[in-house]
C-alpha cells in the first residue's frame, strides 16, 4: 500500500540500535549522517544503559541540535513482549508485531507527517535491525513511501 503523497521528501531514512554504543558514540553516528530527528520507537523508553532513558537521551540529542520524538504507539505491545519472554522465540514475536502494525498503519501515516522535512532515524535497543521491531517499521515505511532505510551500526 504505497502512499503517493506520504510527506517524505527524502529518498532515505536511518535506523540505529544503541545496544553496542555509548551515548558519545551514538551521538557521533547521528552527527556523521546529519540526522535531524530521532524517533524513539520503544514503547517504554527506559534503559539500564546510561544515557539511553528518555529524558537523558532527549537532552543529549537536543544539545547536539537534533530533535527527539518518543513514538510509543510504534513500540512492541506488552502482550507481544510477554510472548517473547515466555517462549524466547524472537521470530514469532516479530511476526506478531508485524501483524499488529499492519492493522495500525494509521500510526505510520502519523509518523510520516511528523518527519516530512527531517533526516530522521528510528531508534531502539537491538544492534541488529533483523532482530528488532524497528526493522519491521522500516520495511513498512519503505513499502508505503519507496524511501530506503539505511541501518546504521
C-alpha positions as CSV (number, residue, x, y, z in Angstrom):
1,X,0.0,0.0,0.0
2,X,2.1,2.9,-1.3
3,X,1.1,6.4,-0.1
4,X,1.6,8.7,-3.1
5,X,1.8,11.8,-1.0
6,X,3.4,10.5,2.1
7,X,5.1,13.8,3.0
8,X,8.6,12.4,3.0
9,X,10.8,14.5,0.6
10,X,13.8,12.3,1.1
11,X,14.9,9.1,-0.6
12,X,16.3,7.5,2.6
13,X,16.0,7.3,6.3
14,X,18.0,5.7,9.1
15,X,17.6,3.2,11.9
16,X,20.0,2.6,14.7
17,X,20.1,0.4,17.8
18,X,22.1,1.7,20.7
19,X,23.0,-1.7,22.2
20,X,26.7,-1.5,21.2
21,X,27.0,2.2,21.8
22,X,27.9,4.6,24.5
23,X,26.0,7.9,24.4
24,X,29.0,9.6,22.8
25,X,29.4,7.0,20.0
26,X,25.7,7.0,19.4
27,X,25.7,10.8,19.0
28,X,28.7,10.7,16.8
29,X,27.0,8.3,14.4
30,X,23.9,10.6,14.2
31,X,26.2,13.6,13.5
32,X,28.1,11.8,10.7
33,X,24.9,11.0,9.0
34,X,23.4,14.5,9.6
35,X,20.3,13.2,11.4
36,X,18.0,16.0,12.4
37,X,15.4,14.0,14.3
38,X,15.5,10.8,16.4
39,X,12.3,8.8,16.6
40,X,12.3,6.6,19.7
41,X,10.1,3.6,18.8
42,X,10.4,1.9,22.2
43,X,7.0,1.6,24.0
44,X,8.7,2.2,27.3
45,X,11.8,4.5,26.8
46,X,13.8,3.3,29.8
47,X,17.2,1.7,29.7
48,X,19.6,0.3,32.2
49,X,22.3,1.6,29.8
50,X,23.4,5.0,31.0
51,X,22.3,7.8,28.7
52,X,19.5,6.0,26.9
53,X,16.5,6.5,29.0
54,X,14.0,9.1,27.6
55,X,15.0,12.3,29.4
56,X,18.7,11.8,29.3
57,X,18.6,10.8,25.6
58,X,16.3,13.6,24.7
59,X,18.5,16.2,26.4
60,X,21.7,14.8,24.9
61,X,20.4,14.8,21.3
62,X,18.9,18.2,21.7
63,X,22.2,19.5,23.0
64,X,23.6,18.4,19.6
65,X,20.9,20.2,17.7
66,X,18.9,17.1,16.9
67,X,15.2,16.8,17.6
68,X,13.7,13.9,19.6
69,X,10.2,12.4,19.5
70,X,9.1,9.4,21.6
71,X,6.6,7.5,19.5
72,X,5.2,4.8,21.9
73,X,2.5,3.6,19.6
74,X,5.2,2.0,17.4
75,X,6.6,0.2,20.4
76,X,6.2,-3.5,20.9
77,X,2.9,-4.1,22.8
78,X,3.2,-5.7,26.3
79,X,1.4,-8.9,25.2
80,X,4.0,-9.5,22.4
81,X,6.9,-8.7,24.8
82,X,5.4,-11.2,27.3
83,X,5.1,-13.8,24.5
84,X,8.8,-13.4,23.6
85,X,9.8,-13.6,27.3
86,X,7.9,-16.8,27.8
87,X,9.0,-18.5,24.6
88,X,12.3,-16.8,23.7
89,X,11.1,-17.2,20.1
90,X,12.1,-13.9,18.6
91,X,10.8,-14.8,15.1
92,X,7.3,-15.5,16.4
93,X,7.3,-12.2,18.4
94,X,8.4,-10.3,15.3
95,X,5.7,-11.9,13.2
96,X,3.1,-11.0,15.8
97,X,4.4,-7.4,15.9
98,X,4.2,-7.1,12.1
99,X,0.6,-8.4,12.2
100,X,-0.1,-5.8,14.9
101,X,1.4,-2.9,13.0
102,X,-0.2,-3.9,9.7
103,X,-3.5,-3.4,11.4
104,X,-2.5,0.0,12.6
105,X,-0.9,1.7,9.6
106,X,-2.5,4.9,10.8
107,X,0.4,5.2,13.3
108,X,2.9,5.0,10.4
109,X,0.9,7.7,8.4
110,X,1.0,9.9,11.5
111,X,4.8,9.4,11.8
112,X,5.3,10.3,8.2
113,X,3.5,13.6,8.7
114,X,5.9,14.4,11.6
115,X,9.1,13.6,9.6
116,X,8.3,15.2,6.3
117,X,11.3,17.6,6.2
118,X,13.6,15.7,8.5
119,X,16.6,13.5,8.1
120,X,15.2,11.0,10.7
121,X,16.5,7.9,12.5
122,X,14.4,5.2,14.1
123,X,15.9,4.3,17.5
124,X,15.6,1.2,19.5
125,X,17.9,-1.1,21.6
126,X,18.9,-4.0,19.4
127,X,22.0,-3.7,17.3
128,X,20.7,-6.0,14.6
129,X,17.6,-4.5,13.0
130,X,16.6,-8.0,11.8
131,X,16.1,-8.9,15.5
132,X,14.2,-5.7,16.3
133,X,10.7,-4.3,15.6
134,X,12.3,-1.2,14.1
135,X,13.3,-3.4,11.1
136,X,9.6,-4.1,10.5
137,X,8.8,-0.4,10.9
138,X,11.5,0.4,8.4
139,X,10.2,-2.2,5.9
140,X,6.7,-1.0,6.1
141,X,7.8,2.7,5.7
142,X,9.6,1.6,2.6
143,X,6.5,-0.2,1.3
144,X,4.5,3.0,1.9
145,X,6.9,5.6,0.6
146,X,9.6,4.0,-1.5
147,X,12.2,5.6,0.7
148,X,15.1,3.2,1.6
149,X,16.3,2.5,5.1
150,X,19.9,2.7,6.0
151,X,20.6,0.6,9.0
152,X,23.4,2.2,10.9
153,X,25.7,0.4,13.3
